[in-house]
Amino acid sequence: MSVHPSSVVEDGASLGAGVEIGPFCHVGPRVVLEEGVRLRSHVSVTGITRIGARADLYPGVALGGDGQIRGNDFTEGRLEIGPDCVLREMVSMHAGSRKGGGLTRIGAKGYFMANSHVGHDCHVGEGVTFANSVALGGHVDIGDGVIFGGLAAVQQFCRVGKGAMVGGLTGVNRDVIPYAMAFGDHVELAGLNLIGLKRRGLPRETINAMRATFRAIFLAAEGGLVTDRARAARARYLDMPEVGEIVDFILADAKQELCLARRRGERN
C-alpha cells in the first residue's frame, strides 16, 4: 500500500492490500478501497462508498457525493462499485437516496470514459461501456454488457436491457429492450445489436429466433397489443432464454406502466 504525502485519508477509511493513492486525493472516513485499487491523482471518494478490487480511477474522478436532489438531507446513501472497473477522467457517481432504496450499484469490469456520470439510485450491470460524457439520471437500470455512444443520456426511471447498444447523442426517454440497437434524439429501436450478439458467441439459430421475435413484436402488420405478441413469441421459442429475456423485459415494463396509470387515477 502506498499513499502520496499530499493526499488526505481520513480516520476510519479502510484500505486493502496493494492500494495506491497518488497526489492530491481525498478519501473519506466511511470509504472502503478493496485490494489493489488505484487512485492516480486528484480523486475524491466520499460518503459510504465501497470500491471493488483492482479498480483504476483517473484524475478528477468524484465518487460518493449526495444525489442531486433539491433539499436532499439523506446522509446514509451508499455507492458500491464492482471489481476491475476503469473510471477515466472526471467521472462522477452519486450515492443512493432515501426514496430510491439508498444504494447506487455498479457491476464489475465496467469501462467509464471521461466525464460520464451515474446518478443516484442507478443500478448498472457488469461489463458495460460508457463513452465520453454519457449521463444517467436517477433510478436508471442498465443491464450487463450495455454499450453507450458518446453524449448519450438516459432519463430518470428508464431501463436499458442486457446487451443493448445505444448510439451517440441519443436521448433515452423510454425503455430499450435487451440486445437492441437504439438511436435518435428521442430513442427509437433500430433492430437488434447483431454485432454484439455475434461477439457473444450466440449460435445462428438463436440469433435468427431473436430476429424473428423482434419482427413479430415490433414490426407485425396485424394489430393487437405488444404484450400479447410478446407472449406468443415466448410460446414459440420456449427453449431460447434470450427470447425469454426480451419478453420478460417488455412484460415488466407493461406492468410498471399499469401501476403508474392506477396511481395517477387515484390522485385524480
N, C-alpha and C positions, 0 to 999 in steps of 0.2 A: 504494500500500500504506500502511495506517495501523495502528499498534499503540498502544493506550492505555498510558500510563506505569505503570499499576497492574498490568498483565499481565506474565507471565513467558514468554518464548520462549527455550527452551534452545538452546545452540550445537549446530549440526547440523541443526536443523529447516529445512525448505525451504518458502518462502512464494512463491507465484506472484504475478503482477501483479494489482493491484487487490484483494488480500486485505485484509479489515477485521477487526481483533481489538479488541473492546470491553473494558470494565473487568473486571479480576479474572479473567482467563482464564489457563490454563496449557497450553502446547504443548511436548510432549516432544522430545528430541533426534533421534528417529527418525521424526518425523511429516512428511508431505508434504501441504501445503494447495495445491491447484491454483488456477488463475486465478479470481479473483472470489469465493472462499469467504468467508463472513461468520460470525464468531463474535460474537454480540450481547453477551453478558456471562456471567461465571461458568461458562464452558465449560472442560472438561478433556479434552484429547486426548493420549493417551499411547501407549506401545508402538510397534509397527511398523504405522503407520496411514497410509493414503492417502485423502484426501477429494477427490472429483471437483469439477470446476469449478462455480462458482456455487451450491454447497450453502449452505443457510441454517440455522444452528444457534442455537437459542433458549437462554435461561438454564437452567443446571442440567444441560445435556447432558454425558454422560460416555462417552467412546469409547476403545476400545483396551485396556481392562483385561484382566487374565488371566481365562481361563474359570473359572467357578465349579465347580471340581473339587477334591475333597478331596486334599490332598497335591500339588497341581499345582506343578511346578517348571519348566515349559516357558517359556522366555523368548523364543522365536523365533516365536510365534504372530503372525499378521497379520490386519489388518482393512482391507478395501477397500470404499469407498462410492462409487457412481457419481455422475455429474454431475447437477445440478439437483434434488437431494433436499432436502426440508424436514424437519428434526427439531425438533419442538416441545419444550416444557419437560420436563426431567428424563428425556429418552430416554436409554437405555443400550444399548450394543452391545459385545460382548466379542470378543477375538481368538481365533483358532483354537487347537486343542490338538494335542499330539503324536500322539495316536491318531486324530484326526479329519482329518488332512491339513494342519493348520496354518493354514487360511485360513477366515475368515468373509467372505462377499462379499454386498454389497448392490447391486442394479441401479440404473439411472438413474431419475430422476423419481419416486422413492418419497415418500410423504407419511406421516410417522410422528407421530401425535398424542401428547399429553402422557403421560408415564410408560410408554410402550411399551418393550419390551425384546426384544433379539435375542441369544440365547445363542451360545456358542462353536460354530464349525464349521457355522453355518447358511449356506445359500445362498438368497438372496431375489432374485426376478426384478425386472423393470422395471415401473414404473407401479403399484406396489402401494399400498394404502391401509390403514393400521393405525389404528383408532380408539383412544380413550384406554385405557391400561392393558392392551393386548394383549401377551401374553408368549409367546415361542418358547423351548422347551427346546433343548438342544444337538442338533446334527446334523439339523436340520429343513430340508427343501427346500420352498420356496414358489415357485410359477410366476408368470409375468408377469400383471399386472393383477388379482391376487387382492385381495379386499376383506374385512377383518375388522371385525365389530362390536365395541363396547367390551367389555373384560374377557374376551374370548376367550383361550384358552390352548391351545398345541399341545405335545403330549408329545414327548419325545425320539424321534428317528429316524422321525417321521411325515412324510408328504408331502401337500401341498395343490396340486392341479393348476392349470394356467393358467386364468384367467378365473372361478375359483370364488368364491362368496360364503359366508362363514362368519358366522353370526348372533352377536349379542352374548351374553355369558355362556355360550358354547359351549365344552365341553371336548373338544378333538380328540385322541382316543386311537387313531385309525386313519386310514388314508389317505382323502383326499377326491379324487374323480376330477375331471379338468378340466371346467370350465363348470357345475359342480353348485352347488346351494344345500344348505347343511348346517346343522343346528341341534340343540340338545339338551344336557343335562348331559353325556352321553356321545354324541358326534356321530352323527347319523343323516342319511342322504341324504333330501332332501325334494323332489327333482326337479332340473331344470336351472335355471340362472340366466338365465331368459328375458329379463328386462330388460337384463341385461348383454350378452347376445347381440345384441339389437336395437340397443343403443348402439354395438356394434362394427360395425354395418352389414352383418351377415351376411344373405344373401338368405333369403326364406321357405323355399325348397326345402331349403337347408342346415339351417335350424333344425328343420324337420319331420323331416328324416333323423336329426338328433341326438336328437329326442324319441322317435322310433321305436326308435333304438338303445338309449336308456335303458330303455324299456319291455321290449324284448326281453332285455336283460341282467339287469335287476334286478326286473322285475315279471312275468316269464314264469310261466304256470301250470304248464308242464311242468318236470320235474326236470332233472338233469344238472348239469354243472359250469359255473360262471360263466365260466371261461376258454373253454370250448367255445362258449358263447353269444356271447361277445365276438368270437371268431374268425369265427363265422357272420355277425355284424353287419358286420365289416370286409369280408368277401367280397361282401356285398350292396351296400355303398356304397364301392367302391374309389376312386371319383372324389371322395370327400369327405374332405379332410385332417383336418378337425376330428373326424370319427368315428375316424379312424386314431389321433389323439392320445389319445382316451379308451381305445381298445382297447390301445394300447401301454402306457399307464399301468397298466391292470389286469394285463396280462401281466408287466410288470416287477415289480409287487407280488407276483404269484404266484411268480415265480422267486426273489425275495428270501425269501419265506416258506419255500420248499422248502430253500433253503440254510441258513436258521436251524434248520429241523427236523433237517436232517442233522447240523449241528454239535451240537445237543442230544443226538442219538443217539450221536454219537462220545464225548461226555462221559460218557454213562451206560454 
